[in-house]
Amino acid sequence: MPMRAVIFDFGDVLARLEDPSGQRKWEKRLGLPEGGLAMAVFESEVADRSMAGQATEVEVWEYVAVNFGLDDERLAELQRDFWSGWRLDTELVSFLGNLRPRYKTAILSNAWPGTREVFTEMFKLDQAVNEMIISAEEGVAKPDHRIYQIAVSRLGVQPDEAVFVDDLVENVQAAQAFGMWSILFKSTQQAISEVQGYLNGR
């Protein structure tokens, strides 16, 4: 069956931490191992609830502040440094945008409330895709099969008419089990090449 839709994850795919110096600074201050700050922010119980729309971004950062004993000023500094090294992969976004109108395109992201505004106002991603499916808005997150069902339903395609790109093995495997063609992201060129392979009916 020919492909009709292309779906990309956002974090660590369309946008990646290219300069970790801001996060490394805080890891040294807080006595955390490399990568420990991102784990503390993204892998807490409150962050998990936020991904499902059950807690706000403010609550996530309040948890971080309490956990590390930060006052408002230091928390604001940590937040600035935490996001400062993230960069949008403009080549990958352009590739995704240029697939339209021949293909339906979407972003499928496990993300906090308020993410749609960031995607739209900061990154203009609404101009590159037909749909943005955000876990906090749907109340369910990858790798739960229900969010893949939401994605294909919004795009009006069958699972085997869609190719999905994500950086996490469990999300790729879940999409495959649901019936989608799936690619584990490793690099920009690898992702583009493998998506093109599916679109060309390999």
N, C-alpha and C positions, 0 to 999 in steps of 0.2 A: 504494500500500500504506500503511495507517495506521501512524503512529509508535507504537512500543512502548517506546522507551528514550531517555533523555537523559543525555548524558555531558559532563562539564565538566573542563577543565584546572584545576589549582590555582594555581600561581604566576603572578601578573599577571592572574588572572581571579577566582578565589574569594578570593584574598588578594593585596594589592598594597602596594607601597611608597608610603605616603601622606605620610610625613615623612622626607625624605632627609637631614636635617641630620646624623644620626650618620655616615652614609656620607660626606657632603661633608667633615666634619671630618677624616676619615682621608685622603681624597683630597688635601686641602691638605697634611697632614703628610707624605704619601708622594710628593708631586709628581705626582699622577695627574690626568688630565682628568676632567671630570664624567662619571660612569658607569664610570670606569676601575676602581674597586674591585670592583664587581659582575662586571665582565669578568674581572678577575684571579681571582676566587673561582670563578665558574661556568664559565669557558671554558678552563680549563687542561686538559692531558692527563689529569691525575689526577682532575679533576672529571668528565671524560667517562667514565673507567673506573668511577668511583663510580656514575654514573647507570646503568651496566650491571651493577652489583653486583660489580665487580672490584676495588674499593678502598673503604675505609671513610671516613666523615666525618672521623675523626681524621686520616687521611692527607691529606685535602684541606686541612685547616687547618694541618697540619705543612708542607705545600708552601707555603702562604701565608706562614707564619712564616719559613721559610728564604728565600723570595723577597724578603721585605722586611726581613729581619734583625731580627725581633721576638723578644724573650724571652717566657717563659710569661705574665708579668703583662701585658705589652702586647698579646699575642695575645688573652688573655681579654677585655681592654677592647675590642679591635677587634671581637671576636665579639658582645659585648653591643650595641655601637653599630651593627653591621651589621644586626642583626635588629630593633632597637628601633623602627624606623619602619614596620614591616609591620603591616597591619591586615586583619582578616577582614571581608569584605563580608557582613555579616549578612543584608542584604536578599536577596542572591543565594543564599546558603546556605538561607535560609528558603523561597525560591521553589523551589529544587531539592528540599528536603525535602517540601514540600507537594504535589509531583507524585505521590508515592506514596500509595496502592498502585496507582493507575491506570496508572502508568508505572514501568518499571525505571529506576533512576538509578545513576550511577557517577561516580567521579573517576578520570581517567586522567592520571597525572603522571609526568614525567621527574624523578626525585628520588633522593636518596642512601639508603643503608641507614639504618634507624632512623626513616624518615619515617612509617611506619604508626603508631608510638607517638605521634609528634607530632600527627598527624591525629586520633587517637583520644583521647589523654589531654589534650592542650592545647585542641584545637578541637572535640572531640566530633562529628567529621564522620561517624563510623560511624552516628550517629543520623539523618543526612540522606540517606544513600545505601545502596543494596543492596551495592555492591561498590567497593573501592578498588584500582585496578590501578596499581602502582608499578614503574617501570622497573627499579630496583635489584633487586627481588624476581624479576622476570621474565627478567632478563639481556638485555633488548632495550629500546630507547628510540624514542620518536617521532623522526623520521617513518617509521621502519621499519614496513612494513605488518603485520608479525607481531604488533605490540603492539595494533593495532586488531582483529586477528583474535581475540586473547586477550580483549579487552574484550567483543566481541559474543558470544563463546562463553560467557563467564562469565554474561552477562545472559540467554542463551538466546534471542537474537534474530538476525535476518538484518541485514547491513549497511544495507540500504535501509529498515530499520525503526528506525534510530537516528539521532539528531541530535547532533552533536558541536560543542562550543564551545572555541576555543583562541585565544590572542593572537598566535601566530606563523603567518605565511602558509604556510610550508613544511609545518607540521603540518596545517593546514586543507586544503591542496591534496592532501597524502598521504591524508588521510581520504576526501576526495572521490574520489580515484583508486581507493581501496579499495571504494567504493560507498556510503559513509555521506553523509548530508546534513550539511553543515558550515557553521559560522558563525565569522567572524573577530571576536573580541571587541574592542569599542571602548569600551563603557560599560555600566554595569549595566542601564539602561533599554533600551538598544539590544539587548542580549543577550536580556533577558526578552521583549521584543516579537518578536524574530525567532524565538525558540524557540516562543513561543505560536503564531506564524504557521504553523510546521511542524506543530505538534500539532493545529491547527484545520484542517489539510488544505489549506493555501493552494496 
